[in-house]
Amino acid sequence: MALHRGDDLDDDFMPDETIALSEDEGFGSLVGDPDDIGKLLSADEEEDPESGALQKQTLEEKKRKRREKEKERKAKKRRLAEAKESDDTSSVAVQTPAVLSEYLSAMQAKTFTRMSAIELQDKQIPESSIVDTTAWTGSRNLETLVDFIVQAVPSLHTRLSQRTKSCGAPTLLFLTGAALRVADVTRVLRNKTLQGDKGSGVAKLFAKHVKLEEHVKYLKGTKVGSAVGTPSRVGKLLCDTDAFSVSALTHIMLDVSHQDAKKRSLLDIPETRDEVFKTVLAAPQVLEGLKTGKIRLVLF
């Protein structure tokens, strides 16, 4: 039996030069210099600080513009829905003071359920203190609020165009049911037609995101011609603090034409109705002003 030594290659075998690479030439040429590879990898990861900051600023600006457009779109949608609602619904606010007086008495009775008829009379708002706005034949929504005040309540328009003398003492108190509505009404009341060159600012009074103490501090240090708020927050300011003064108050406007998603007005919702009659209109200084005629009630 023949013994084989060495490898099994034929004596005349010659390696193919295209694949028989040496260790130094073959592997090194495929992989490359480790330092060069590190540079290539790090080149994509490195970022110019100025370029990065610019990109971030541009992105934030785009987000801000999108938020503003979305906010305006929602506000426009609300205005259109309100205008349609005003056309479709006959508001109680269009009635005569005599009818409105009966309506308010009926709403008060729903709030003060345990009071007798005689006790309710002490809290009733005199018919003479309700402004007659029957001459106004237009819609009652935010699109027409400025014209409504100018034409239907001219004495209020005159007062709003005058400079306020004391802090926290508005001429107009506008009561509405929700914080979002407060913001919308505030924007309308800042109209130059109402304020003229001397008119004072408009206070937004609602509990969402704002503590009572913050409103107290604001009113004590700010002259405002109008105050727009929810009954809950306004009631607390009137009854629990001395920040809201009625010394210059001539008109209280109830936002009864506006309806929420469930088709309920300010006085249809039990919670807001109770707050209107218990904490705002029944506040001693307000009720006295209504009974003497110093403060007039407007149903919008």
Backbone as CSV, one residue per row, in Angstrom:
resi,resn,N_x,N_y,N_z,CA_x,CA_y,CA_z,C_x,C_y,C_z
1,MET,0.850,-1.201,0.000,0.000,0.000,0.000,0.877,1.239,0.000
2,ALA,0.617,2.118,-0.885,1.462,3.319,-1.023,1.091,4.349,0.005
3,LEU,2.076,4.966,0.618,1.862,6.017,1.605,1.917,7.371,0.935
4,HIS,0.970,8.308,1.286,0.937,9.670,0.727,1.439,10.648,1.759
5,ARG,2.330,11.486,1.389,2.833,12.519,2.280,2.559,13.913,1.685
6,GLY,2.439,14.882,2.581,2.161,16.250,2.108,0.704,16.402,1.742
7,ASP,0.390,17.354,0.821,-0.998,17.594,0.433,-1.367,16.705,-0.722
8,ASP,-2.642,16.748,-1.103,-3.133,15.898,-2.176,-3.150,16.597,-3.517
9,LEU,-2.540,17.810,-3.620,-2.538,18.537,-4.876,-1.649,17.854,-5.881
10,ASP,-2.034,17.976,-7.133,-1.179,17.427,-8.180,0.126,18.187,-8.234
11,ASP,1.104,17.504,-8.716,2.416,18.148,-8.768,2.443,19.353,-9.677
12,ASP,1.565,19.371,-10.687,1.598,20.486,-11.647,0.521,21.528,-11.353
13,PHE,-0.115,21.559,-10.110,-1.193,22.510,-9.771,-0.637,23.910,-9.618
14,MET,-1.322,24.892,-10.220,-0.931,26.296,-10.109,-2.141,27.097,-9.620
15,PRO,-2.033,27.851,-8.548,-3.183,28.618,-8.028,-3.589,29.729,-8.981
16,ASP,-4.924,30.038,-8.987,-5.465,31.122,-9.818,-5.110,32.442,-9.170
17,GLU,-4.468,33.319,-9.910,-4.010,34.589,-9.344,-5.147,35.502,-8.938
18,THR,-6.330,35.298,-9.535,-7.447,36.190,-9.239,-8.056,35.921,-7.879
19,ILE,-7.862,34.741,-7.338,-8.450,34.434,-6.035,-7.424,34.073,-4.985
20,ALA,-6.247,33.774,-5.432,-5.209,33.401,-4.465,-4.538,34.653,-3.960
21,LEU,-5.241,35.393,-3.132,-4.718,36.649,-2.593,-3.861,36.375,-1.376
22,SER,-2.880,37.175,-1.225,-2.044,37.024,-0.036,-2.762,37.633,1.152
23,GLU,-2.344,37.294,2.323,-2.986,37.803,3.537,-2.855,39.313,3.621
24,ASP,-1.712,39.828,3.206,-1.472,41.270,3.314,-2.238,42.053,2.261
25,GLU,-2.333,41.495,1.053,-2.953,42.233,-0.035,-4.459,42.030,-0.088
26,GLY,-4.919,40.776,0.061,-6.346,40.462,-0.121,-7.232,41.026,0.963
27,PHE,-7.120,40.606,2.206,-8.012,40.999,3.292,-7.912,42.494,3.568
28,GLY,-6.685,42.963,3.498,-6.513,44.385,3.770,-7.176,45.250,2.730
29,SER,-7.151,44.866,1.470,-7.748,45.695,0.433,-9.256,45.662,0.474
30,LEU,-9.826,44.544,0.961,-11.280,44.451,1.050,-11.823,45.256,2.233
31,VAL,-11.169,45.147,3.350,-11.659,45.788,4.575,-11.231,47.241,4.645
32,GLY,-10.029,47.496,4.246,-9.564,48.877,4.290,-8.916,49.217,5.608
33,ASP,-8.408,50.435,5.684,-7.764,50.905,6.895,-8.810,51.201,7.958
34,PRO,-8.675,50.622,9.157,-9.645,50.868,10.240,-9.836,52.353,10.527
35,ASP,-8.783,53.146,10.423,-8.905,54.587,10.685,-9.781,55.259,9.642
36,ASP,-9.634,54.811,8.358,-10.452,55.387,7.293,-11.921,55.057,7.491
37,ILE,-12.221,53.837,7.916,-13.612,53.427,8.145,-14.229,54.223,9.281
38,GLY,-13.438,54.455,10.302,-13.953,55.250,11.417,-14.335,56.647,10.990
39,LYS,-13.526,57.211,10.086,-13.818,58.550,9.589,-15.098,58.572,8.768
40,LEU,-15.279,57.515,7.938,-16.482,57.455,7.110,-17.741,57.339,7.956
41,LEU,-17.654,56.492,9.009,-18.825,56.308,9.872,-19.145,57.575,10.652
42,SER,-18.121,58.227,11.158,-18.354,59.419,11.973,-18.803,60.597,11.136
43,ALA,-18.514,60.578,9.838,-18.889,61.692,8.973,-20.390,61.879,8.912
44,ASP,-21.160,60.772,8.928,-22.613,60.852,8.882,-23.203,61.239,10.219
45,GLU,-22.482,60.924,11.306,-23.034,61.161,12.637,-22.806,62.586,13.109
46,GLU,-21.715,63.206,12.631,-21.411,64.564,13.053,-22.403,65.542,12.430
47,GLU,-22.788,66.570,13.182,-23.760,67.548,12.687,-23.280,68.940,13.017
48,ASP,-23.413,69.816,12.077,-23.029,71.204,12.273,-23.983,71.841,13.286
49,PRO,-23.477,72.367,14.414,-24.356,72.943,15.451,-25.279,74.028,14.917
50,GLU,-24.752,74.905,14.059,-25.579,75.988,13.517,-26.681,75.438,12.616
51,SER,-26.333,74.435,11.823,-27.332,73.830,10.940,-28.426,73.142,11.741
52,GLY,-28.040,72.455,12.820,-29.024,71.774,13.668,-29.963,72.743,14.349
53,ALA,-29.431,73.842,14.843,-30.259,74.852,15.514,-31.241,75.482,14.535
54,LEU,-30.772,75.718,13.292,-31.632,76.309,12.275,-32.783,75.378,11.917
55,GLN,-32.451,74.083,11.787,-33.492,73.106,11.469,-34.526,73.029,12.588
56,LYS,-34.056,73.062,13.836,-34.963,73.007,14.981,-35.868,74.226,15.023
57,GLN,-35.280,75.391,14.750,-36.070,76.630,14.747,-37.124,76.607,13.646
58,THR,-36.724,76.121,12.477,-37.663,76.030,11.352,-38.804,75.085,11.665
59,LEU,-38.498,73.953,12.302,-39.514,72.974,12.668,-40.498,73.553,13.679
60,GLU,-39.969,74.273,14.684,-40.834,74.883,15.696,-41.733,75.954,15.082
61,GLU,-41.194,76.707,14.112,-41.979,77.739,13.439,-43.122,77.115,12.641
62,LYS,-42.836,76.004,11.980,-43.876,75.313,11.221,-44.968,74.796,12.150
63,LYS,-44.565,74.237,13.307,-45.546,73.740,14.273,-46.410,74.874,14.803
64,ARG,-45.782,76.035,15.072,-46.528,77.189,15.584,-47.558,77.658,14.566
65,LYS,-47.157,77.728,13.299,-48.077,78.162,12.258,-49.232,77.178,12.086
66,ARG,-48.922,75.878,12.217,-49.990,74.876,12.114,-50.984,75.023,13.249
67,ARG,-50.458,75.291,14.470,-51.351,75.480,15.629,-52.237,76.699,15.446
68,GLU,-51.655,77.792,14.924,-52.434,79.010,14.707,-53.519,78.784,13.668
69,LYS,-53.174,78.086,12.587,-54.170,77.798,11.552,-55.286,76.926,12.089
70,GLU,-54.924,75.934,12.906,-55.927,75.044,13.472,-56.831,75.795,14.449
71,LYS,-56.239,76.687,15.227,-57.016,77.483,16.172,-58.006,78.383,15.443
72,GLU,-57.544,79.023,14.363,-58.407,79.903,13.580,-59.502,79.101,12.880
73,ARG,-59.134,77.908,12.413,-60.123,77.060,11.745,-61.241,76.681,12.702
74,LYS,-60.878,76.310,13.929,-61.885,75.926,14.925,-62.751,77.125,15.311
75,ALA,-62.125,78.300,15.444,-62.887,79.494,15.801,-63.877,79.843,14.692
76,LYS,-63.430,79.733,13.439,-64.317,80.007,12.301,-65.464,79.013,12.267
77,LYS,-65.160,77.753,12.566,-66.197,76.716,12.583,-67.234,77.017,13.650
78,ARG,-66.762,77.489,14.820,-67.695,77.837,15.903,-68.581,79.007,15.507
79,ARG,-67.977,80.011,14.845,-68.754,81.183,14.438,-69.821,80.818,13.414
80,LEU,-69.450,79.962,12.467,-70.417,79.536,11.457,-71.551,78.732,12.072
81,ALA,-71.185,77.842,13.009,-72.201,77.027,13.675,-73.132,77.904,14.497
82,GLU,-72.562,78.925,15.138,-73.374,79.823,15.960,-74.322,80.645,15.104
83,ALA,-73.811,81.106,13.950,-74.653,81.898,13.051,-75.828,81.070,12.553
84,LYS,-75.573,79.815,12.212,-76.632,78.927,11.751,-77.630,78.675,12.875
85,GLU,-77.072,78.478,14.089,-77.924,78.227,15.257,-78.834,79.408,15.528
86,SER,-78.269,80.632,15.382,-79.051,81.841,15.633,-80.184,81.982,14.626
87,ASP,-79.939,81.541,13.385,-80.975,81.625,12.363,-82.060,80.579,12.582
88,ASP,-81.670,79.433,13.151,-82.609,78.334,13.299,-83.441,78.432,14.583
89,THR,-82.921,79.148,15.560,-83.557,79.158,16.876,-84.077,80.545,17.230
90,SER,-85.295,80.619,17.724,-85.856,81.881,18.184,-85.500,82.056,19.654
91,SER,-84.649,83.026,19.946,-84.173,83.230,21.310,-85.213,83.954,22.157
92,VAL,-85.238,83.597,23.432,-86.142,84.270,24.363,-85.745,85.735,24.528
93,ALA,-84.505,86.054,24.210,-83.992,87.409,24.406,-84.699,88.454,23.560
94,VAL,-85.413,88.042,22.513,-86.076,89.003,21.627,-87.396,89.509,22.211
95,GLN,-87.822,88.970,23.333,-89.112,89.326,23.921,-89.065,90.679,24.628
96,THR,-90.240,91.175,24.982,-90.361,92.454,25.682,-89.910,92.309,27.138
97,PRO,-89.579,93.405,27.807,-89.192,93.334,29.212,-90.225,92.636,30.098
98,ALA,-91.523,92.808,29.803,-92.562,92.166,30.612,-92.465,90.646,30.518
99,VAL,-92.282,90.145,29.311,-92.158,88.693,29.098,-90.849,88.189,29.712
100,LEU,-89.790,88.959,29.547,-88.494,88.559,30.095,-88.507,88.534,31.614
101,SER,-89.250,89.442,32.214,-89.368,89.461,33.666,-90.025,88.177,34.174
102,GLU,-91.072,87.735,33.482,-91.735,86.478,33.846,-90.809,85.285,33.634
103,TYR,-90.068,85.325,32.546,-89.119,84.249,32.244,-88.052,84.135,33.338
104,LEU,-87.489,85.262,33.724,-86.458,85.258,34.765,-87.017,84.790,36.117
105,SER,-88.237,85.170,36.411,-88.882,84.729,37.654,-89.063,83.212,37.657
106,ALA,-89.438,82.654,36.502,-89.603,81.205,36.386,-88.268,80.494,36.564
107,MET,-87.199,81.067,36.032,-85.860,80.477,36.183,-85.386,80.570,37.636
108,GLN,-85.702,81.678,38.277,-85.342,81.830,39.685,-86.044,80.786,40.547
109,ALA,-87.305,80.518,40.239,-88.074,79.531,41.004,-87.444,78.141,40.901
110,LYS,-86.812,77.847,39.755,-86.135,76.560,39.597,-84.872,76.485,40.449
111,THR,-84.301,77.645,40.708,-83.095,77.687,41.541,-83.440,77.665,43.025
112,PHE,-84.358,78.531,43.427,-84.734,78.616,44.843,-86.004,77.790,45.075
113,THR,-85.878,76.493,44.991,-87.043,75.596,45.055,-87.732,75.590,46.419
114,ARG,-87.028,75.931,47.462,-87.600,75.869,48.818,-88.153,77.209,49.293
115,MET,-88.062,78.202,48.454,-88.558,79.526,48.845,-90.040,79.664,48.534
116,SER,-90.718,80.395,49.363,-92.134,80.689,49.116,-92.236,81.803,48.083
117,ALA,-93.444,82.044,47.595,-93.664,83.096,46.596,-93.269,84.463,47.133
118,ILE,-93.556,84.681,48.410,-93.219,85.974,49.027,-91.704,86.149,49.112
119,GLU,-90.997,85.073,49.473,-89.534,85.134,49.567,-88.900,85.352,48.189
120,LEU,-89.504,84.754,47.169,-88.975,84.924,45.820,-89.121,86.356,45.323
121,GLN,-90.173,87.026,45.772,-90.400,88.408,45.340,-89.244,89.317,45.759
122,ASP,-88.637,88.996,46.891,-87.511,89.812,47.365,-86.291,89.707,46.451
123,LYS,-86.212,88.628,45.695,-85.061,88.410,44.820,-85.370,88.674,43.346
124,GLN,-86.615,88.981,43.045,-86.992,89.192,41.651,-86.375,90.472,41.086
125,ILE,-86.066,90.423,39.814,-85.485,91.564,39.119,-86.608,92.415,38.560
126,PRO,-86.671,93.678,38.896,-87.769,94.529,38.414,-87.798,94.608,36.886
127,GLU,-88.980,94.643,36.357,-89.139,94.765,34.906,-88.473,96.036,34.393
128,SER,-88.514,97.085,35.214,-87.940,98.372,34.811,-86.418,98.313,34.666
129,SER,-85.797,97.298,35.233,-84.342,97.162,35.149,-83.894,96.304,33.969
130,ILE,-84.851,95.800,33.191,-84.533,94.979,32.022,-84.580,95.864,30.769
131,VAL,-83.484,95.890,30.035,-83.394,96.751,28.851,-84.276,96.203,27.730
132,ASP,-85.045,97.094,27.115,-85.893,96.719,25.983,-85.043,96.719,24.709
133,THR,-84.802,95.524,24.145,-83.983,95.415,22.927,-84.803,94.906,21.741
134,THR,-86.125,95.058,21.820,-86.995,94.540,20.746,-86.788,95.271,19.421
135,ALA,-86.201,96.463,19.467,-85.949,97.205,18.226,-84.870,96.526,17.385
136,TRP,-84.057,95.712,18.025,-83.002,94.989,17.304,-83.616,93.763,16.629
137,THR,-83.550,93.708,15.310,-84.162,92.615,14.559,-83.139,91.646,13.970
138,GLY,-81.876,91.921,14.183,-80.836,91.053,13.645,-80.595,89.831,14.513
139,SER,-79.663,89.001,14.088,-79.291,87.815,14.859,-78.563,88.234,16.129
140,ARG,-78.523,87.338,17.093,-77.807,87.605,18.343,-76.685,86.565,18.469
141,ASN,-75.545,86.901,17.888,-74.364,86.056,17.983,-73.132,86.949,18.001
142,LEU,-71.968,86.354,18.070,-70.754,87.147,18.213,-70.466,88.025,16.997
143,GLU,-70.957,87.619,15.840,-70.750,88.409,14.639,-71.507,89.737,14.702
144,THR,-72.572,89.773,15.497,-73.411,90.980,15.554,-73.354,91.679,16.906
145,LEU,-72.543,91.175,17.826,-72.531,91.718,19.193,-72.169,93.202,19.227
146,VAL,-71.162,93.596,18.466,-70.746,95.000,18.464,-71.874,95.906,17.974
147,ASP,-72.490,95.544,16.862,-73.605,96.344,16.329,-74.795,96.338,17.284
148,PHE,-75.020,95.210,17.935,-76.118,95.112,18.899,-75.940,96.129,20.029
149,ILE,-74.733,96.208,20.565,-74.473,97.150,21.657,-74.621,98.591,21.169
150,VAL,-74.065,98.885,20.000,-74.103,100.253,19.468,-75.540,100.708,19.206
151,GLN,-76.357,99.823,18.646,-77.707,100.216,18.234,-78.774,99.966,19.298
152,ALA,-78.691,98.810,19.988,-79.745,98.463,20.940,-79.479,98.966,22.351
153,VAL,-78.204,99.172,22.702,-77.859,99.652,24.048,-76.853,100.811,23.913
154,PRO,-77.277,101.920,23.324,-76.353,103.034,23.052,-75.713,103.628,24.314
155,SER,-76.445,103.612,25.427,-75.865,104.161,26.658,-74.658,103.339,27.111
156,LEU,-74.709,102.027,26.883,-73.583,101.158,27.217,-72.408,101.447,26.291
157,HIS,-72.706,101.663,25.033,-71.648,101.984,24.065,-70.911,103.248,24.485
158,THR,-71.668,104.243,24.926,-71.056,105.498,25.370,-70.126,105.269,26.551
159,ARG,-70.593,104.464,27.505,-69.787,104.189,28.700,-68.515,103.408,28.371
160,LEU,-68.627,102.456,27.452,-67.466,101.627,27.105,-66.370,102.428,26.415
161,SER,-66.739,103.509,25.779,-65.748,104.330,25.071,-65.068,105.339,25.993
162,GLN,-65.466,105.359,27.261,-64.874,106.285,28.227,-63.807,105.590,29.068
163,ARG,-62.875,106.359,29.575,-61.783,105.810,30.373,-62.272,105.405,31.765
164,THR,-61.884,104.223,32.192,-62.253,103.736,33.523,-61.386,104.413,34.579
165,LYS,-61.995,104.779,35.695,-61.269,105.521,36.724,-60.665,104.630,37.799
166,SER,-61.328,103.508,38.115,-60.873,102.668,39.224,-60.511,101.259,38.768
167,CYS,-59.628,100.614,39.502,-59.233,99.238,39.198,-60.349,98.268,39.577
168,GLY,-60.524,97.256,38.771,-61.507,96.214,39.078,-62.938,96.682,39.103
169,ALA,-63.251,97.741,38.374,-64.603,98.303,38.379,-65.114,98.460,36.951
170,PRO,-65.553,97.371,36.316,-66.007,97.443,34.927,-67.379,98.095,34.777
171,THR,-67.648,98.583,33.584,-68.963,99.124,33.243,-69.911,97.999,32.843
172,LEU,-69.373,97.009,32.133,-70.168,95.883,31.633,-69.686,94.567,32.230
173,LEU,-70.644,93.743,32.659,-70.360,92.365,33.064,-71.116,91.454,32.114
174,PHE,-70.377,90.641,31.372,-70.969,89.718,30.404,-70.833,88.304,30.959
175,LEU,-71.974,87.655,31.224,-71.969,86.304,31.791,-72.257,85.261,30.721
176,THR,-71.386,84.272,30.630,-71.582,83.175,29.688,-71.166,81.867,30.353
177,GLY,-71.512,80.734,29.716,-71.433,79.455,30.409,-70.135,78.691,30.382
178,ALA,-69.200,79.020,29.486,-67.997,78.207,29.357,-66.766,79.068,29.106
179,ALA,-65.593,78.546,29.483,-64.341,79.289,29.352,-64.024,79.626,27.898
180,LEU,-64.271,78.687,26.996,-64.005,78.928,25.581,-64.857,80.070,25.050
181,ARG,-66.099,80.106,25.483,-67.002,81.181,25.077,-66.533,82.521,25.661
182,VAL,-66.022,82.504,26.870,-65.481,83.714,27.488,-64.380,84.302,26.611
183,ALA,-63.479,83.447,26.145,-62.370,83.906,25.305,-62.879,84.511,24.002
184,ASP,-63.887,83.879,23.407,-64.440,84.383,22.140,-65.110,85.748,22.321
185,VAL,-65.896,85.888,23.397,-66.584,87.157,23.661,-65.567,88.267,23.964
186,THR,-64.523,87.921,24.700,-63.495,88.903,25.043,-62.864,89.502,23.804
187,ARG,-62.565,88.665,22.821,-61.970,89.163,21.576,-62.900,90.158,20.874
188,VAL,-64.202,89.889,20.910,-65.168,90.780,20.259,-65.253,92.121,20.994
189,LEU,-65.283,92.083,22.310,-65.451,93.317,23.092,-64.219,94.221,23.054
190,ARG,-63.109,93.705,22.560,-61.914,94.537,22.400,-61.966,95.371,21.118
191,ASN,-63.071,95.286,20.426,-63.251,95.992,19.155,-63.091,97.504,19.350
192,LYS,-62.400,98.120,18.395,-62.132,99.559,18.477,-63.412,100.383,18.374
193,THR,-64.418,99.848,17.701,-65.695,100.566,17.582,-66.323,100.778,18.953
194,LEU,-66.172,99.806,19.830,-66.732,99.908,21.179,-65.858,100.744,22.104
195,GLN,-64.565,100.531,22.040,-63.672,101.160,23.006,-63.184,102.544,22.610
196,GLY,-63.170,102.803,21.308,-62.658,104.096,20.883,-61.194,104.261,21.250
197,ASP,-60.788,105.499,21.531,-59.390,105.771,21.893,-59.164,105.756,23.399
198,LYS,-60.233,105.847,24.171,-60.075,105.965,25.621,-60.554,104.730,26.394
199,GLY,-61.265,103.842,25.740,-61.813,102.679,26.426,-60.760,101.815,27.086
200,SER,-61.137,101.166,28.180,-60.196,100.327,28.931,-60.275,98.878,28.470
201,GLY,-59.482,98.032,29.086,-59.356,96.638,28.680,-60.552,95.783,29.058
202,VAL,-60.437,94.504,28.689,-61.495,93.524,28.956,-60.911,92.397,29.809
203,ALA,-61.547,92.113,30.925,-61.070,91.059,31.821,-61.719,89.724,31.477
204,LYS,-60.906,88.663,31.449,-61.411,87.302,31.242,-61.442,86.604,32.592
205,LEU,-62.628,86.205,33.013,-62.773,85.633,34.351,-63.385,84.235,34.289
206,PHE,-62.533,83.219,34.326,-63.011,81.840,34.387,-62.002,81.010,35.173
207,ALA,-62.464,79.886,35.697,-61.646,79.096,36.615,-60.598,78.234,35.922
208,LYS,-60.792,77.887,34.664,-59.891,76.975,33.957,-58.488,77.569,33.841
209,HIS,-57.512,76.892,34.458,-56.090,77.251,34.407,-55.744,78.531,35.170
210,VAL,-56.712,79.192,35.785,-56.429,80.447,36.492,-56.971,80.367,37.920
211,LYS,-56.103,80.568,38.886,-56.528,80.511,40.282,-57.283,81.784,40.671
212,LEU,-58.147,81.656,41.672,-58.927,82.805,42.141,-57.996,83.931,42.600
213,GLU,-56.910,83.569,43.273,-55.966,84.569,43.774,-55.342,85.383,42.648
214,GLU,-55.137,84.751,41.513,-54.563,85.457,40.366,-55.535,86.498,39.823
215,HIS,-56.822,86.163,39.793,-57.823,87.121,39.337,-57.963,88.278,40.328
216,VAL,-57.874,87.970,41.605,-57.952,89.017,42.631,-56.811,90.018,42.434
217,LYS,-55.603,89.499,42.257,-54.438,90.357,42.053,-54.574,91.177,40.778
218,TYR,-55.063,90.535,39.724,-55.229,91.220,38.438,-56.234,92.369,38.538
219,LEU,-57.409,92.098,39.118,-58.451,93.123,39.206,-58.032,94.288,40.106
220,LYS,-57.330,93.989,41.166,-56.919,95.052,42.088,-55.861,95.974,41.482
221,GLY,-55.202,95.500,40.438,-54.160,96.320,39.832,-54.439,96.745,38.399
222,THR,-55.679,96.487,37.892,-55.964,96.758,36.485,-57.291,97.486,36.305
223,LYS,-57.293,98.499,35.464,-58.526,99.203,35.119,-59.155,98.524,33.909
224,VAL,-60.366,98.026,34.066,-61.049,97.328,32.981,-62.407,97.972,32.718
225,GLY,-62.770,98.036,31.433,-64.069,98.594,31.078,-65.143,97.525,31.024
226,SER,-64.728,96.298,30.694,-65.660,95.172,30.615,-65.057,93.965,31.316
227,ALA,-65.929,93.108,31.809,-65.498,91.843,32.397,-66.368,90.740,31.803
228,VAL,-65.732,89.737,31.244,-66.441,88.591,30.683,-66.073,87.374,31.512
229,GLY,-67.089,86.649,31.990,-66.748,85.523,32.847,-67.847,84.495,32.983
230,THR,-67.481,83.389,33.590,-68.458,82.348,33.920,-69.106,82.713,35.250
231,PRO,-70.358,82.325,35.468,-71.033,82.664,36.728,-70.287,82.164,37.964
232,SER,-69.654,81.000,37.848,-68.943,80.435,38.992,-67.810,81.336,39.455
233,ARG,-66.939,81.748,38.537,-65.797,82.571,38.919,-66.223,83.979,39.314
234,VAL,-67.144,84.580,38.563,-67.614,85.934,38.890,-68.305,85.931,40.253
235,GLY,-69.094,84.888,40.520,-69.780,84.794,41.804,-68.814,84.747,42.972
236,LYS,-67.733,83.995,42.823,-66.726,83.910,43.889,-66.038,85.248,44.096
237,LEU,-65.756,85.938,43.010,-65.106,87.245,43.122,-66.018,88.256,43.812
238,LEU,-67.319,88.173,43.542,-68.277,89.102,44.151,-68.537,88.790,45.619
239,CYS,-68.652,87.509,45.932,-69.088,87.110,47.275,-67.945,86.812,48.246
240,ASP,-66.795,86.370,47.711,-65.708,85.934,48.593,-64.512,86.866,48.611
241,THR,-64.496,87.889,47.766,-63.370,88.823,47.736,-63.898,90.250,47.587
242,ASP,-62.992,91.195,47.684,-63.354,92.603,47.456,-62.690,93.137,46.187
243,ALA,-62.293,92.212,45.293,-61.558,92.608,44.093,-62.461,93.129,42.982
244,PHE,-63.701,92.630,42.937,-64.644,93.032,41.880,-65.577,94.100,42.434
245,SER,-65.436,95.311,41.928,-66.257,96.429,42.394,-67.407,96.694,41.431
246,VAL,-68.589,97.008,41.969,-69.759,97.337,41.136,-69.999,98.840,41.104
247,SER,-69.009,99.620,41.563,-69.180,101.067,41.647,-69.431,101.706,40.279
248,ALA,-68.870,101.134,39.219,-69.057,101.683,37.868,-69.943,100.799,37.007
249,LEU,-70.454,99.721,37.570,-71.230,98.751,36.790,-72.603,99.314,36.423
250,THR,-72.902,99.346,35.124,-74.198,99.843,34.663,-75.013,98.783,33.926
251,HIS,-74.341,97.759,33.386,-75.044,96.740,32.616,-74.497,95.330,32.885
252,ILE,-75.410,94.391,33.033,-75.066,92.969,33.088,-75.735,92.300,31.897
253,MET,-74.955,91.624,31.093,-75.480,90.980,29.892,-75.464,89.458,30.073
254,LEU,-76.629,88.820,29.883,-76.738,87.365,29.988,-76.723,86.752,28.587
255,ASP,-75.837,85.830,28.373,-75.639,85.204,27.060,-76.633,84.059,26.848
256,VAL,-77.927,84.394,26.752,-78.968,83.357,26.713,-79.260,82.834,25.310
257,SER,-78.806,83.522,24.267,-79.077,83.056,22.900,-78.125,81.938,22.484
258,HIS,-76.949,81.928,23.068,-75.967,80.894,22.728,-76.356,79.561,23.361
259,GLN,-76.188,78.487,22.603,-76.500,77.146,23.095,-75.282,76.249,22.994
260,ASP,-75.167,75.323,23.933,-74.057,74.374,23.890,-74.382,73.220,22.939
261,ALA,-73.543,72.194,22.940,-73.728,71.066,22.019,-75.044,70.329,22.255
262,LYS,-75.574,70.445,23.475,-76.843,69.793,23.808,-78.037,70.734,23.659
263,LYS,-77.815,71.862,22.979,-78.872,72.841,22.723,-79.422,73.468,24.003
264,ARG,-78.525,73.677,24.985,-78.925,74.299,26.247,-78.305,75.687,26.362
265,SER,-79.101,76.624,26.849,-78.600,77.984,27.025,-78.034,78.150,28.434
266,LEU,-77.563,79.346,28.706,-76.971,79.663,30.008,-77.903,79.329,31.166
267,LEU,-79.193,79.629,31.006,-80.152,79.415,32.092,-80.873,78.064,31.999
268,ASP,-80.571,77.290,30.954,-81.136,75.941,30.864,-80.312,74.940,31.658
269,ILE,-79.033,75.205,31.797,-78.128,74.301,32.517,-78.279,74.558,34.013
270,PRO,-78.694,73.572,34.792,-78.960,73.789,36.228,-77.789,74.414,36.984
271,GLU,-76.557,73.947,36.715,-75.403,74.445,37.460,-75.150,75.927,37.188
272,THR,-75.133,76.314,35.922,-74.864,77.723,35.605,-76.054,78.602,35.986
273,ARG,-77.273,78.092,35.853,-78.461,78.859,36.255,-78.399,79.171,37.747
274,ASP,-78.076,78.169,38.558,-78.001,78.380,40.008,-76.926,79.392,40.366
275,GLU,-75.788,79.321,39.682,-74.697,80.261,39.965,-75.071,81.691,39.565
276,VAL,-75.799,81.818,38.453,-76.238,83.158,38.016,-77.125,83.799,39.077
277,PHE,-78.126,83.056,39.547,-79.112,83.640,40.469,-78.664,83.642,41.933
278,LYS,-77.837,82.691,42.329,-77.430,82.613,43.736,-76.207,83.467,44.056
279,THR,-75.216,83.466,43.174,-73.951,84.128,43.512,-73.692,85.433,42.776
280,VAL,-74.359,85.653,41.636,-74.118,86.899,40.885,-75.271,87.878,41.076
281,LEU,-76.447,87.555,40.554,-77.573,88.488,40.639,-78.094,88.646,42.063
282,ALA,-77.844,87.651,42.914,-78.297,87.750,44.312,-77.239,88.330,45.239
283,ALA,-76.048,88.620,44.706,-75.030,89.285,45.524,-75.607,90.623,45.990
284,PRO,-75.540,90.925,47.280,-76.205,92.120,47.834,-75.958,93.404,47.044
285,GLN,-74.711,93.657,46.668,-74.388,94.900,45.962,-74.964,94.923,44.549
286,VAL,-75.101,93.740,43.939,-75.671,93.658,42.589,-77.188,93.771,42.643
287,LEU,-77.803,93.030,43.550,-79.263,93.056,43.679,-79.769,94.449,44.022
288,GLU,-79.040,95.132,44.868,-79.425,96.499,45.211,-79.358,97.409,43.987
289,GLY,-78.301,97.246,43.178,-78.171,98.049,41.967,-79.280,97.765,40.964
290,LEU,-79.701,96.514,40.865,-80.792,96.144,39.958,-82.124,96.725,40.438
291,LYS,-82.357,96.696,41.717,-83.633,97.191,42.257,-83.743,98.711,42.186
292,THR,-82.622,99.390,42.299,-82.662,100.853,42.223,-82.558,101.372,40.793
293,GLY,-82.254,100.478,39.848,-82.134,100.900,38.462,-80.744,101.356,38.058
294,LYS,-79.802,101.341,38.994,-78.430,101.740,38.674,-77.771,100.751,37.708
295,ILE,-78.142,99.466,37.899,-77.642,98.393,37.023,-78.796,97.899,36.174
296,ARG,-78.575,97.784,34.857,-79.599,97.303,33.942,-79.218,95.911,33.430
297,LEU,-80.221,95.084,33.211,-79.997,93.730,32.738,-80.319,93.621,31.248
298,VAL,-79.403,93.044,30.479,-79.583,92.876,29.034,-79.525,91.383,28.719
299,LEU,-80.542,90.885,28.024,-80.516,89.504,27.579,-80.090,89.476,26.114
300,PHE,-78.968,88.820,25.867,-78.409,88.801,24.509,-78.571,87.415,23.886
